[in-house]
Amino acid sequence: MALAYCILAHKNPAQLARLLRAIAHPGNVYAVHYEKRAPHSEHEAVARLSREQPGAFLLPARAILWGRFSQIGAQMEGIRRCLEADPNWTHCITLSGQDFPLVPQAEMIAQLAAAPERSFLSFFDPFAEPVWSNLAERIGRVHLDSAALEDILGIPFFGRRLRQLCGWRDRMPVVPFAKRRLPPWLRYMGGSNHVILAREAAAYLVGDPAALRIIEWLKYSGHPDESIFQSVLCHSPFAEKLVNDDRRAICWEKAGSPNPRTLTASHLPWLREARKKGNLFARKFDPSVDDEVIHEMEKDLNL
């Protein structure tokens, strides 16, 4: 048995190398995407990593914009490529370059192989659970996913003035005055972008016409990375096989915050307790902030 990974990283190739080492296992496949706007030297380092790691391959680099379709678009491409690359993996796992496993690969593979039809992801009905204060904005506006536009908005003075003129001062760029309603055939669901997809569910997500219809509409919503997996799979033939648990340990800066804390050695007891509770991964880590915590976790994994 084996696993597939879709990894999106945007900095620190050395940290990505440690992640790949921690999830290395014979038969695994790894689709790796590295942020297009990163320095050329970093892209060269990541290319070397992909050549050195058995089962790894690079995805075409694209600019990933926070809260836009570019993120999940890269993930869907990675899932599709993993399906084409190997017929034997049981689950596809999405990771960022700042994630790290809590259990050894052999143990993780055994756990997931025991539930080959189960997918693990968080999901909720945002109309019933008022988690997002910007729900109407997410689904009612046409969001722009353009790296060129972001570059223009970053121009000193001019970019700020353009944001003010278009009404984008405190929000992502949207098509001015364009509004839309949720279609009656789409039941909008929310959750995190951290998923563990059973192979058949992954194939459905990237290839079934009903799934692609939902994805096409949500492509222009706000934060589609927090709704596409859930909106597609909660109303698919695989709905009864979903487990509402993404198996991730994340320490948030505060309740309702979109930003996870950067974990340090002081979090090691919490991380080890999270492993006992069944979590498979934790985030986020940054060796420039604290390298000791990653080193200790590597020792826990016998690396």
Phi, psi and omega per residue, in radians:
M1 nan 2.725 -3.103
A2 -2.685 2.999 3.138
L3 -2.179 2.770 2.989
A4 -1.988 2.524 3.117
Y5 -2.210 2.418 2.970
C6 -2.038 1.917 -2.996
I7 -1.989 2.167 3.064
L8 -1.922 2.053 3.131
A9 -2.181 2.664 -3.127
H10 -2.294 -0.064 3.134
K11 -2.833 2.903 2.982
N12 1.020 1.287 3.086
P13 -0.979 -0.544 3.131
A14 -1.119 -0.658 3.089
Q15 -1.200 -0.693 3.073
L16 -1.048 -0.681 3.115
A17 -1.073 -0.691 3.125
R18 -1.184 -0.660 3.073
L19 -1.099 -0.824 -3.133
L20 -1.068 -0.678 3.099
R21 -1.109 -0.661 -3.092
A22 -1.255 -0.427 -3.127
I23 -1.919 0.236 3.121
A24 -1.208 2.398 3.078
H25 -2.896 2.455 3.131
P26 -0.974 2.270 3.112
G27 1.652 -0.322 3.091
N28 -1.156 2.676 3.016
V29 -2.172 2.618 -3.021
Y30 -2.404 1.974 2.998
A31 -1.634 2.055 -3.025
V32 -1.999 2.192 3.043
H33 -2.025 2.334 3.094
Y34 -2.131 2.337 -3.043
E35 -0.855 2.226 -3.087
K36 -1.035 -0.619 -3.034
R37 -1.442 0.012 3.112
A38 -1.241 2.782 -3.131
P39 -1.032 2.615 -3.109
H40 -1.032 -0.665 -3.134
S41 -1.061 -0.623 3.114
E42 -1.217 -0.683 3.092
H43 -1.094 -0.671 3.103
E44 -1.117 -0.711 3.130
A45 -1.133 -0.719 -3.139
V46 -1.197 -0.628 3.071
A47 -1.070 -0.702 3.093
R48 -1.115 -0.732 3.115
L49 -1.026 -0.762 -3.096
S50 -1.169 -0.523 3.093
R51 -1.308 -0.562 -3.071
E52 -1.452 -0.439 -3.078
Q53 -1.584 1.996 3.097
P54 -0.998 2.324 3.125
G55 1.521 -0.036 -3.085
A56 -1.666 2.593 3.022
F57 -2.612 2.655 -3.121
L58 -1.580 2.449 2.980
L59 -1.571 2.652 3.065
P60 -0.980 2.326 -3.072
A61 -1.258 2.372 3.043
R62 -2.390 2.771 3.078
A63 -1.363 2.111 -3.140
I64 -1.682 2.110 -3.132
L65 -1.851 2.281 -3.112
W66 -1.030 2.297 3.046
G67 1.370 0.096 -3.127
R68 -2.034 3.054 -3.035
F69 -1.187 -0.363 -3.048
S70 -0.962 -0.597 -3.131
Q71 -1.166 -0.970 -3.088
I72 -1.270 -0.419 3.034
G73 -1.069 -0.756 3.087
A74 -1.136 -0.677 3.123
Q75 -1.140 -0.729 3.123
M76 -1.109 -0.678 3.068
E77 -1.100 -0.726 3.110
G78 -1.095 -0.751 3.112
I79 -1.074 -0.773 -3.140
R80 -1.062 -0.756 -3.130
R81 -1.182 -0.627 3.094
C82 -1.131 -0.688 3.093
L83 -1.081 -0.694 3.138
E84 -1.274 -0.528 -2.995
A85 -1.328 -0.568 -3.029
D86 -2.712 2.378 -3.118
P87 -1.607 0.057 -2.921
N88 -1.870 -0.258 -3.102
W89 -1.262 2.623 -3.076
T90 -1.689 -0.565 -3.076
H91 -2.452 2.594 3.041
C92 -1.959 2.263 -3.031
I93 -2.039 2.240 3.066
T94 -1.567 2.338 3.127
L95 -2.383 2.729 2.886
S96 -1.769 2.915 3.115
G97 -1.191 -0.148 -3.134
Q98 -1.873 0.244 3.031
D99 -1.558 2.911 3.068
F100 -2.726 2.480 -3.117
P101 -1.305 2.643 3.091
L102 -1.750 -0.298 -3.120
V103 -2.267 2.710 3.104
P104 -1.123 2.707 -3.088
Q105 -1.059 -0.716 -3.122
A106 -1.041 -0.721 3.118
E107 -1.186 -0.715 3.137
M108 -1.127 -0.768 3.131
I109 -1.069 -0.738 3.132
A110 -1.114 -0.740 3.126
Q111 -1.045 -0.842 -3.065
L112 -1.310 -0.560 3.094
A113 -1.126 -0.448 3.101
A114 -1.303 -0.215 3.119
A115 -2.333 1.092 -2.983
P116 -1.133 -0.374 -3.118
E117 -1.710 -0.072 -3.074
R118 -1.586 2.394 2.986
S119 -1.954 2.515 -3.062
F120 -2.078 2.027 3.127
L121 -2.797 2.692 3.064
S122 -1.480 2.484 3.083
F123 -2.675 2.607 3.112
F124 -2.756 2.844 3.080
D125 -1.626 1.889 -3.057
P126 -1.199 -0.275 3.072
F127 -1.388 -0.492 3.129
A128 -1.590 -0.530 -3.140
E129 -2.019 1.895 -3.048
P130 -1.315 1.178 -3.131
V131 -1.462 -0.657 -3.062
W132 -1.834 2.036 3.106
S133 -1.267 -0.333 -3.102
N134 -1.806 0.500 -3.078
L135 -1.003 -0.801 -3.119
A136 -1.082 -0.670 3.107
E137 -1.162 -0.693 -3.120
R138 -1.041 -0.785 -3.011
I139 -1.775 -0.268 -3.030
G140 -1.713 -0.095 -3.129
R141 -2.099 2.757 3.105
V142 -1.694 1.885 -3.041
H143 -1.540 2.486 -3.082
L144 -1.682 2.280 -3.106
D145 -2.067 1.378 -3.021
S146 -2.382 2.022 3.091
A147 -1.146 -0.620 3.118
A148 -1.087 -0.729 3.107
L149 -1.124 -0.706 3.113
E150 -1.073 -0.659 3.092
D151 -1.101 -0.722 3.125
I152 -1.126 -0.731 -3.133
L153 -1.181 -0.300 3.113
G154 -1.523 -0.078 3.130
I155 -1.219 2.209 -3.116
P156 -0.934 2.424 3.115
F157 1.179 -1.012 -3.089
F158 -1.070 -0.787 -3.122
G159 -1.095 -0.703 3.120
R160 -1.133 -0.716 3.129
R161 -1.144 -0.692 3.122
L162 -1.122 -0.711 3.079
R163 -1.031 -0.759 -3.132
Q164 -1.124 -0.765 -3.120
L165 -1.106 -0.653 -3.094
C166 -1.578 -0.049 -3.132
G167 1.313 0.505 -3.087
W168 -1.839 0.279 -2.974
R169 -0.944 -0.809 -3.052
D170 -2.044 0.454 -3.140
R171 -2.650 2.982 3.111
M172 -1.207 2.651 3.123
P173 -1.070 2.351 3.085
V174 -2.280 2.832 3.057
V175 -1.189 2.067 -3.090
P176 -0.976 2.349 3.048
F177 1.226 -0.197 -3.127
A178 -1.401 2.210 3.091
K179 -2.296 2.724 3.133
R180 -2.596 2.863 3.141
R181 -2.013 2.630 3.090
L182 -1.106 2.204 -3.137
P183 -1.183 2.644 -3.070
P184 -1.140 -0.378 -3.117
W185 -1.491 -0.052 -3.080
L186 -1.991 2.071 3.020
R187 -1.718 1.898 -3.013
Y188 -1.338 2.234 3.110
M189 -2.221 2.756 -3.130
G190 -2.225 2.978 3.122
G191 2.883 -2.949 -3.126
S192 -1.560 2.895 3.124
N193 -1.500 -0.008 -3.087
H194 -1.605 1.907 -3.026
V195 -2.320 2.707 2.994
I196 -2.206 1.836 -2.985
L197 -1.794 2.228 2.975
A198 -1.071 2.636 -3.007
R199 -0.972 -0.811 -3.110
E200 -1.134 -0.641 3.095
A201 -1.173 -0.677 3.109
A202 -1.108 -0.732 3.125
A203 -1.135 -0.672 3.093
Y204 -1.097 -0.779 -3.077
L205 -1.016 -0.755 -3.017
V206 -1.690 -0.069 -3.044
G207 -2.338 -0.299 -3.074
D208 -1.418 2.376 -3.129
P209 -0.996 -0.664 3.122
A210 -1.126 -0.689 3.103
A211 -1.160 -0.769 -3.096
L212 -1.159 -0.522 3.079
R213 -1.131 -0.763 3.105
I214 -1.127 -0.778 -3.112
I215 -1.083 -0.708 -3.118
E216 -1.075 -0.683 3.128
W217 -1.248 -0.756 -3.087
L218 -1.290 -0.244 3.136
K219 -0.947 -0.559 -3.057
Y220 -1.786 0.151 3.084
S221 -1.474 2.997 3.062
G222 -1.477 2.382 3.141
H223 0.947 0.917 3.131
P224 -1.121 -0.340 3.075
D225 -1.138 -0.289 3.134
E226 -1.825 0.261 -3.136
S227 -2.515 -0.442 -3.029
I228 -1.172 -0.872 3.127
F229 -0.958 -0.785 -3.057
Q230 -1.260 -0.798 -3.091
S231 -1.129 -0.610 3.113
V232 -1.295 -0.907 -2.941
L233 -1.408 -0.486 3.135
C234 -1.217 -0.251 -3.138
H235 -2.242 0.721 -3.121
S236 -2.103 3.046 3.039
P237 -1.085 -0.164 -3.094
F238 -1.785 0.134 -3.043
A239 -1.022 -0.671 -3.114
E240 -1.279 -0.146 -3.094
K241 -1.883 0.235 3.111
L242 -1.583 2.416 3.043
V243 -1.906 2.142 -3.077
N244 -1.389 1.211 -3.119
D245 -2.865 2.024 -3.095
D246 -1.487 -0.028 3.064
R247 1.065 0.598 3.140
R248 -2.069 2.465 3.017
A249 -1.794 1.970 -3.132
I250 -2.285 2.252 3.133
C251 -1.804 1.879 -3.065
W252 -1.399 2.595 -3.130
E253 -1.054 -0.683 3.050
K254 -2.823 2.880 -3.118
A255 -1.007 2.259 3.119
G256 1.450 -0.054 -3.128
S257 -1.328 2.499 3.046
P258 -1.454 -0.047 -3.005
N259 -1.881 2.098 3.057
P260 -1.370 2.620 3.048
R261 -1.175 2.608 2.940
T262 -1.410 2.113 -3.010
L263 -1.364 2.539 -3.128
T264 -2.263 3.126 3.137
A265 -1.032 -0.460 3.110
S266 -1.142 -0.318 -3.141
H267 -1.583 0.012 -3.064
L268 -1.013 -0.766 3.079
P269 -1.041 -0.702 3.109
W270 -1.115 -0.721 3.136
L271 -1.141 -0.717 -3.131
R272 -1.225 -0.563 3.044
E273 -1.206 -0.681 3.093
A274 -1.063 -0.656 3.090
R275 -1.108 -0.725 3.120
K276 -1.110 -0.504 -3.132
K277 -1.432 -0.009 3.071
G278 1.798 0.043 3.087
N279 -1.249 2.482 -3.095
L280 -1.777 -0.457 -3.112
F281 -2.403 2.816 3.043
A282 -2.402 2.771 3.053
R283 -2.740 2.791 -0.045
K284 -1.975 2.770 -3.096
F285 -2.128 2.605 3.095
D286 -2.592 1.880 -3.095
P287 -1.100 -0.364 3.087
S288 -1.281 -0.339 3.066
V289 -1.608 -0.819 3.138
D290 -2.744 1.915 3.125
D291 -1.532 -0.416 -3.061
E292 -1.067 -0.681 -3.086
V293 -1.108 -0.688 3.109
I294 -1.190 -0.718 3.124
H295 -1.039 -0.759 3.137
E296 -1.166 -0.645 3.111
M297 -1.212 -0.619 3.045
E298 -1.066 -0.694 3.101
K299 -1.150 -0.674 3.080
D300 -1.049 -0.549 -3.133
L301 -1.581 0.056 -3.121
N302 1.066 0.667 3.129
L303 -1.560 nan nan
